[in-house]
């Protein structure tokens, strides 16, 4: 499965925000390609950005409609 076309822009944004905050990050990209993997990773759609296993969008944290989109 190919990388989501929005991923490069999202990666640049996350890196830019981290630099602006003066923090060092370890960025990990994960290709989610099965419904089981989406469920296990609380994956809501591409791209999803999580910090410490939590979605950066607070309203998304209560959702349970995980899957491939």
DSSP file (Angstrom, degrees, kcal/mol; ACC not computed):
  #  RESIDUE AA STRUCTURE BP1 BP2  ACC     N-H-->O    O-->H-N    N-H-->O    O-->H-N    TCO  KAPPA ALPHA  PHI   PSI    X-CA   Y-CA   Z-CA
    1    1 A X              0   0    0      0, 0.0     2,-0.1     0, 0.0     3,-0.1   0.000 360.0 360.0 360.0 137.7    0.0    0.0    0.0
    2    2 A X        -     0   0    0      1,-0.1     3,-0.1    29,-0.0     2,-0.1  -0.367 360.0 -93.1 -79.1 156.0    1.4    3.4   -0.9
    3    3 A X        -     0   0    0      1,-0.1    -1,-0.1    -2,-0.1     2,-0.1  -0.388  49.1 -97.5 -64.6 143.9    2.0    6.2    1.5
    4    4 A X    >   -     0   0    0      1,-0.1     3,-1.7    -3,-0.1     4,-0.4  -0.409  27.5-130.0 -60.7 135.0   -0.8    8.7    2.0
    5    5 A X  T 3  S+     0   0    0      1,-0.3     4,-0.4     2,-0.1     3,-0.2   0.717 106.8  57.7 -64.0 -18.9   -0.2   11.8   -0.1
    6    6 A X  T 3> S+     0   0    0      1,-0.2     4,-2.0     2,-0.1    -1,-0.3   0.602  84.4  86.0 -84.0 -11.1   -0.9   14.0    2.9
    7    7 A X  H <> S+     0   0    0     -3,-1.7     4,-2.9     1,-0.2     5,-0.2   0.920  83.2  52.1 -60.6 -49.5    1.9   12.4    5.0
    8    8 A X  H  > S+     0   0    0     -4,-0.4     4,-2.3     1,-0.2    -1,-0.2   0.910 112.8  45.8 -56.9 -42.2    4.9   14.5    3.7
    9    9 A X  H  > S+     0   0    0     -4,-0.4     4,-2.2     2,-0.2    -1,-0.2   0.887 113.1  50.0 -66.3 -38.2    3.1   17.8    4.5
   10   10 A X  H  X S+     0   0    0     -4,-2.0     4,-2.7     2,-0.2     5,-0.2   0.908 109.7  50.8 -66.4 -42.0    2.0   16.5    7.9
   11   11 A X  H  X S+     0   0    0     -4,-2.9     4,-2.6     1,-0.2     5,-0.2   0.930 110.4  49.6 -60.9 -45.5    5.5   15.4    8.8
   12   12 A X  H  X S+     0   0    0     -4,-2.3     4,-2.4    -5,-0.2    -1,-0.2   0.909 111.8  49.2 -60.3 -41.5    6.9   18.8    7.8
   13   13 A X  H  X S+     0   0    0     -4,-2.2     4,-2.6     2,-0.2    -2,-0.2   0.931 111.4  47.7 -64.3 -46.7    4.2   20.5   10.0
   14   14 A X  H  X S+     0   0    0     -4,-2.7     4,-2.3     1,-0.2    -2,-0.2   0.921 113.9  47.7 -61.3 -44.4    5.0   18.3   13.0
   15   15 A X  H  X S+     0   0    0     -4,-2.6     4,-2.5    -5,-0.2    -1,-0.2   0.898 112.1  50.3 -63.9 -39.9    8.7   18.9   12.6
   16   16 A X  H  X S+     0   0    0     -4,-2.4     4,-2.7    -5,-0.2    -2,-0.2   0.913 110.4  48.8 -64.8 -43.8    8.1   22.6   12.3
   17   17 A X  H  X S+     0   0    0     -4,-2.6     4,-1.6     2,-0.2    -2,-0.2   0.924 111.7  49.6 -62.5 -44.4    6.0   22.8   15.4
   18   18 A X  H  X>S+     0   0    0     -4,-2.3     5,-2.5     2,-0.2     4,-0.6   0.929 111.8  48.2 -61.0 -45.4    8.5   20.9   17.4
   19   19 A X  H ><5S+     0   0    0     -4,-2.5     3,-1.2     1,-0.2    -1,-0.2   0.927 109.9  52.6 -59.9 -44.3   11.3   23.2   16.2
   20   20 A X  H 3<5S+     0   0    0     -4,-2.7    -1,-0.2     1,-0.3    -2,-0.2   0.800 110.9  47.1 -62.1 -29.1    9.2   26.2   17.1
   21   21 A X  H 3<5S-     0   0    0     -4,-1.6    -1,-0.3    -3,-0.2    -2,-0.2   0.509 112.8-121.7 -88.4  -6.4    8.7   24.8   20.6
   22   22 A X  T <<5 +     0   0    0     -3,-1.2     2,-0.3    -4,-0.6    -3,-0.2   0.819  66.9 132.6  70.7  31.1   12.4   24.1   20.9
   23   23 A X      < -     0   0    0     -5,-2.5     2,-0.4    -6,-0.2    -1,-0.3  -0.864  54.1-129.6-117.3 152.4   11.8   20.4   21.5
   24   24 A X        -     0   0    0     -2,-0.3     2,-0.3    -3,-0.1    -9,-0.0  -0.794  29.0-169.1 -95.4 137.5   13.5   17.3   20.1
   25   25 A X        -     0   0    0     -2,-0.4     2,-0.7   -10,-0.0   -10,-0.0  -0.910  25.6-142.0-127.2 155.9   11.2   14.6   18.8
   26   26 A X        -     0   0    0     -2,-0.3     2,-0.4     2,-0.0    -2,-0.0  -0.926  29.1-158.3-112.2 101.6   11.5   11.0   17.6
   27   27 A X        -     0   0    0     -2,-0.7     2,-0.5     2,-0.0    -2,-0.0  -0.676   9.2-171.3 -87.6 129.9    9.1   10.8   14.7
   28   28 A X        -     0   0    0     -2,-0.4     2,-0.5     2,-0.0    -2,-0.0  -0.982   8.3-157.5-124.2 123.6    7.9    7.4   13.7
   29   29 A X        -     0   0    0     -2,-0.5     2,-0.5     2,-0.0    -2,-0.0  -0.865  10.7-168.9 -99.2 132.2    5.8    6.8   10.6
   30   30 A X        -     0   0    0     -2,-0.5     2,-0.8     2,-0.0    -2,-0.0  -0.983  16.5-142.0-123.8 124.5    3.7    3.6   10.6
   31   31 A X        -     0   0    0     -2,-0.5     2,-0.6   -28,-0.0   -28,-0.1  -0.772  17.6-158.6 -84.8 113.9    2.0    2.3    7.5
   32   32 A X        +     0   0    0     -2,-0.8     3,-0.1     1,-0.1    -2,-0.0  -0.841  27.3 154.5 -96.6 118.1   -1.4    0.9    8.6
   33   33 A X        +     0   0    0     -2,-0.6     2,-0.3     1,-0.1    -1,-0.1   0.322  50.5  58.6-132.5  10.1   -2.7   -1.6    6.1
   34   34 A X  S  > S-     0   0    0      1,-0.1     4,-2.2    33,-0.0     5,-0.2  -0.986  74.3-125.8-135.3 150.9   -5.1   -3.9    7.9
   35   35 A X  H  > S+     0   0    0     -2,-0.3     4,-2.3     1,-0.2     5,-0.2   0.865 113.2  55.2 -59.4 -35.4   -8.3   -3.3    9.9
   36   36 A X  H  > S+     0   0    0      2,-0.2     4,-2.4     1,-0.2    -1,-0.2   0.902 108.1  47.3 -65.1 -40.9   -6.8   -5.1   12.9
   37   37 A X  H  > S+     0   0    0      2,-0.2     4,-2.0     1,-0.2    -2,-0.2   0.899 110.1  53.6 -66.5 -40.7   -3.7   -2.8   12.9
   38   38 A X  H  <>S+     0   0    0     -4,-2.2     5,-2.9     1,-0.2     4,-0.4   0.915 111.0  46.4 -59.6 -43.9   -6.0    0.2   12.6
   39   39 A X  H ><5S+     0   0    0     -4,-2.3     3,-1.2     1,-0.2    -2,-0.2   0.936 112.2  49.4 -63.6 -47.7   -8.0   -1.0   15.7
   40   40 A X  H 3<5S+     0   0    0     -4,-2.4    -1,-0.2     1,-0.3    -2,-0.2   0.821 117.0  41.5 -63.3 -31.7   -4.8   -1.7   17.7
   41   41 A X  T 3<5S-     0   0    0     -4,-2.0    -1,-0.3    -5,-0.2    -2,-0.2   0.357 107.8-120.5 -98.1   5.1   -3.3    1.7   16.9
   42   42 A X  T < 5 +     0   0    0     -3,-1.2     2,-0.6    -4,-0.4    -3,-0.2   0.929  47.7 180.0  53.0  47.9   -6.5    3.7   17.4
   43   43 A X      < +     0   0    0     -5,-2.9    24,-2.2    -6,-0.2    -1,-0.2  -0.714  19.7 175.2 -87.9 119.8   -6.1    4.8   13.7
   44   44 A X        -     0   0    0     -2,-0.6     2,-0.3     1,-0.4    -1,-0.1   0.575  60.6 -49.4-100.8 -12.8   -8.9    7.1   12.6
   45   45 A X  S    S-     0   0    0     -7,-0.1     2,-0.5    24,-0.0    -1,-0.4  -0.850  81.7 -29.7 154.3 169.2   -7.7    8.0    9.1
   46   46 A X  S    S+     0   0    0     -2,-0.3     2,-0.1     1,-0.2   -41,-0.1  -0.805 117.3  19.8-105.2 133.9   -4.7    9.2    7.2
   47   47 A X  S    S+     0   0    0     -2,-0.5     2,-0.4   -43,-0.1    -1,-0.2   0.622  76.4 175.8 -86.3 149.5   -2.7   10.9    8.4
   48   48 A X        -     0   0    0     -2,-0.1     2,-0.5     2,-0.0    -1,-0.1  -0.940  14.0-156.7-109.6 134.8   -3.2   10.4   12.1
   49   49 A X        +     0   0    0     -2,-0.4     7,-2.4    -3,-0.0     2,-0.4  -0.961  15.6 177.4-115.7 123.6   -0.8   12.2   14.5
   50   50 A X  E     -A   55   0A   0     -2,-0.5     2,-0.5     5,-0.2     5,-0.2  -0.939  17.5-160.1-124.1 147.6   -0.4   10.7   18.0
   51   51 A X  E >  S-A   54   0A   0      3,-2.8     3,-1.3    -2,-0.4    -2,-0.0  -0.992  85.7  -9.2-124.7 120.9    1.9   11.8   20.9
   52   52 A X  T 3  S-     0   0    0     -2,-0.5    -1,-0.1     1,-0.3     3,-0.1   0.827 132.1 -55.0  61.3  31.3    2.4    9.1   23.5
   53   53 A X  T 3  S+     0   0    0      1,-0.2     2,-0.4   -12,-0.0    -1,-0.3   0.520 116.4 111.0  81.8   5.2   -0.2    7.0   21.9
   54   54 A X  E <  S-A   51   0A   0     -3,-1.3    -3,-2.8     2,-0.0    -1,-0.2  -0.932  73.8-111.5-116.6 137.6   -2.9    9.7   22.1
   55   55 A X  E     -A   50   0A   0     -2,-0.4    -5,-0.2    -5,-0.2     6,-0.1  -0.355  20.0-134.3 -61.0 140.7   -4.4   11.6   19.1
   56   56 A X  S    S+     0   0    0     -7,-2.4     2,-0.8     1,-0.1    -1,-0.1   0.700  91.2  80.4 -72.8 -17.2   -3.3   15.2   19.0
   57   57 A X  S >> S-     0   0    0     -8,-0.3     3,-1.6     1,-0.2     4,-0.7  -0.809  72.3-156.2 -91.2 109.6   -6.9   16.2   18.3
   58   58 A X  G >4 S+     0   0    0     -2,-0.8     3,-1.0     1,-0.3     4,-0.3   0.843  91.0  55.8 -57.9 -36.8   -8.7   16.1   21.6
   59   59 A X  G >4 S+     0   0    0      1,-0.2     3,-0.5     2,-0.2    -1,-0.3   0.730 102.6  58.0 -69.0 -19.5  -12.1   15.6   20.1
   60   60 A X  G X4 S+     0   0    0     -3,-1.6     3,-1.3     1,-0.2    -1,-0.2   0.671  85.7  80.2 -80.8 -16.9  -10.8   12.5   18.3
   61   61 A X  G << S+     0   0    0     -3,-1.0    -1,-0.2    -4,-0.7    -2,-0.2   0.738  92.2  48.2 -66.3 -22.9   -9.8   10.8   21.5
   62   62 A X  G <  S+     0   0    0     -3,-0.5    -1,-0.3    -4,-0.3    -2,-0.1   0.493  90.3 105.5 -95.0  -3.4  -13.3    9.6   22.3
   63   63 A X    <   -     0   0    0     -3,-1.3     3,-0.0    -4,-0.1    -3,-0.0  -0.406  42.2-177.9 -76.8 153.2  -14.0    8.2   18.9
   64   64 A X        +     0   0    0     -2,-0.1     2,-1.4     1,-0.1    -1,-0.1   0.203  49.4 110.5-133.6  13.3  -13.9    4.5   18.2
   65   65 A X        +     0   0    0    -23,-0.1    -2,-0.1     2,-0.0    -1,-0.1  -0.352  48.3 169.5 -89.0  56.7  -14.6    4.3   14.5
   66   66 A X        +     0   0    0     -2,-1.4     2,-0.3   -27,-0.1   -22,-0.2  -0.338  16.2 103.4 -69.2 147.2  -11.1    3.1   13.7
   67   67 A X        -     0   0    0    -24,-2.2     2,-0.4   -29,-0.2   -32,-0.0  -0.961  68.3 -55.9 164.1-178.6  -10.3    1.8   10.3
   68   68 A X              0   0    0     -2,-0.3   -35,-0.1     1,-0.1   -33,-0.0  -0.744 360.0 360.0 -90.8 130.3   -8.7    2.4    6.9
   69   69 A X              0   0    0     -2,-0.4    -1,-0.1     0, 0.0   -24,-0.0   0.333 360.0 360.0-132.4 360.0   -9.7    5.5    5.0
